[in-house]
Amino acid sequence: MAAPAARKDVAAQVRRLVTAALRDPAGVAELAPGELDLTLRLMRRAGLLGRLASRLGERGFPPALPRIAADQLVSARVSVEARQRAARWELDRLAWALEGAAVSPPVALKGCGYLLLGLPNAAGRSFADVDLLVPGRELPAVEARLRERGWQPTALSAYDERYYRRWAHELPPMTHAEREVEVDLHHAILMTTARLAPDSALLLGEARAVPGSRFRVLAPVDMVLHAMTHLMFGENLSDALRELVDIDDLLRHFGRREPGFWQRFWPRAEQLDLARPAFYGLRYAGALLGTPIPAEVAAASRAGAPPAAVLGLMDRLAPHALFPAHPDFPLRRSALARTLLYVRAHWIRMPPAMLARHLGYKLYARTAQPRRA
Amino acid sequence: MRTVGSLAPASFASLLAAEGLGVRIGPFDFHVRARVSGLAQPLQDLYRDYPLLDRERVFSAHVAMRETWRLRGGRRVRFSVDGRTPHDDMPRGQALAVLEWGLNLVVALRFHGFLMLHAAAVERNGRALLLPAAPGHGKTTLCAALAHRGWRLLSDEFGLLRPGSPDIVPVPRPMPLKNESIAVMRAFVPEARLGPTITGTIKGTVAHLPAPAASVARAAEEAPVAWVVFPRWEAGARLALEPIGAAEAFLAIASNAFNYETLGEPAFDTVRRITEGARCYRLVYADLDEAVAALDALAGG
C-alpha cells in the first residue's frame, strides 16, 4: 500500500471519510474501491459499521455497492440486531425479576433507553451492557432481588471489588447464569469522588415513564447531558466517536421534536453541575459533526468553558482522540492524545492521591500479569 | 486470472512482507501481509492455485502477521486483523497454523450474513454432502479423503449457506491434518504435497494438505445439500451408516452452527430447508476406505 504523502494527510483522510459516511451513508457506494475499503475499516473500528449498515439498508443496499462490502454490512447489521434482541430480553427478564419488589421503576440509561424509546440513534447501534439507574437507598433491595433470581456479580480482584463498592457510581457488573449480557446497577451517573456531583435525585425526579415498559428513561435534556458526561468522563476512548454521534443524533432529534428542549438545556446543565461536559459536548458535536446548535445556547455555554490554555489543548487533542486511527498508519500523535485524555478522564474523577494509587495499581496489574494483546 | 503460484517465489516473499497481497478464497477476498521469516514459501505452496487480487478493492479483511520478541517466551508471532490483535502472541514456529486459524476466526466473527456450520462439505454431480461434526470426530480427515476420491472439496471447516438457500457456498482451504491423521493421509494420498509439520500447537501436531486445484478453480460453483452425514471416527468400530429423522437432524445441525442464535429466524429457516431437502445419517467408522465406499454408495456409486 502506498503511504500517504504526509502524516497530516492520514488524519485528514480519516476525518473526511468518516464524516462523509456519517452524513451521507448512501454516498459510500460512489467512493473509489480503495476509499470504500478504508471507510468500512474505519467505521468498524469506531463501532459504527452497524449504524452505516442500518442507514444504508433502509432502502436496500445501493446496487453499486460491491458484494464484499455488502457482506460486511449485512453481518454488522445481523450482529447489532442480535445484541439488541439480547438487551431487550435482558430488560424483559429484569422486569420479571423486580416484579413485586418495593422499588421504583429503574431508569434505563444510554443504549437501552434509546432502544426503549426507538430513538433514531438506536437503529444499528451496537452496545454491550444494560445500564440501570436506581435510587441509592433502593440499591441493596434491587441487588438482593437480582441475586435471588439468578444474577451473579462478576468475579473481581479484591482491589476492583473495593474500588467499585467504595468509590464507583455503580455496583460490580452482574450477569445472569444463563446469559451473557452484563447488567450495571448505578446509583449515580458519576463516581462519588468526581469533581462534579450531579444530584441523582434531580435526574430521577424528572425521569419519564415509557409506555408499555416497566422501565423509565431520563428526560430528554438529561439524557443528552448524561451522554455528554459519559463522553468526557469515559475512559474507553475507542467508543468516543460513537458517543459523539449519539449526542449529535439526540440533539437533532429532540431539538425538533421536544418542545422547550433548547430553552431548558443550559439551565439544566448548570443545575446538574454538568456545565463543563455540556460545553465540550456542544462544542465538539458542532465542530466535528456539524450539529445545529442555537446561537443563544452556544453563547450561554461559554460559561462552562475551561481556561483558554486548557481549551486550546483540548481542541487539539479531541479530534485526534475521537476519530479512529488509520489501521495501517497509526499516528503517534493520536496515541498520545488518547493517553492524555485517558489520564484526564481519571484526573477529573478522583482526587490526586487516589488517582496516583489507582493508576499505579493498574500499571502494576498490567505488567505483573501476562499481557493480553 | 493470475494465481498466487504465478509469482516468482522472491516476488511473492517481498510482496507479502512489504505491501501485502490480495487472495480470493471462496466468497472472501483477504488482504494478507506477513513479515515472518520462513513463512512465505510454505504459504505460497499451499495457496498456489488461488486467484491473486489487485489492491484497489474492498477486502473482506486485512490480516497481518509479524514477529515479536519477549524475554520470556522468545520469538513469537503476532496475528492482527485490521490493526487489532484478537489473541496473544504465539510461538514463531507455528506461524502458518496461527495464520490459518486466524483466518477461521475472522470468518467466524465477521460474516453473519451466512449461516455458518462447523462442517466439512464436498460435492458430486452437483449435489453437496455436508459433514457437520465436533472437533476430534475426524471431519477433516474424512473430508480430505473424499476430496481425493472423486468428490470436489467445498470446505473442510465452514459449511456456509446464505439464509433461505440450501446451497453450500464453497470456501476451499488447506486442510489442517492433526496428529495420527497426518500419517493416515500420507498413506491414503501418497502423491499429496503436505505443508511443513508443525509441532506443539494447542491441537498437537499439524500439517496442511492443500485443497485440490480443481476445487479451488470451481470455488464459485455452489451446490445444494443432498445429504447430511454426522461422522464419528472410533478406533476398531464397525462401519455403521444409519438414517436419522428430520427432527433429530434439525437439532443436531442447529446446535452445530457457529451463529444460529446471532442470525435468529433466518437460521431456523435455513436449517429447515436443509432438513427438508436432504437425507440425513449418522456415520461411525474406523477405516477410511470403508467410510469413503459407504458415502460413494450413498451418492449412487
Interface residues (C-beta under 8 A of the other chain):
Chain A: M1 A2 A32 P33 G34 L36 D37 L40 R41 R44 R45 P66 I68 A69 A70 D71 Q72 V74 S75 V78 S79 E81 A82 R85 A325 P327 D328 P330 P370 R372 A373
Chain B: E19 G20 P27 F28 D29 R55 E56 R57 V58 F59 S60 H62 R78 D82 G83 R84 T85 P86 H87 D88 D89 R110 F111 H112 G113 E261 T262 L263 G264
